[in-house]
């Protein structure tokens, strides 16, 4: 008798559970929550690119200045060599 009551209770629970349908979690709120994060990532990427551009421009400017200084030093060295050659020729 106890076993038949237990079996009947299990069947009743199984049948009642089969009738319930769970609703799917809405996907739209997750997409809406992801939009601000995506915007932040996009802005961070833009900021990084801009910083890289500025860094590259600074490096180019420093290279130009270094090249100009090297050219000036070479000119001065050449002028001194010409003067020394003139002095020795006298």
ABEGO torsion letter per residue (X at the ends): XAAAAAAAAAAAAAAAAAABBBBBBBAAAAAAAAAAAAAAAAAAAAAAAAAAAAAAAAAAAAAAAAAAAAAAAAAAAAAAAAAAAAAAAX
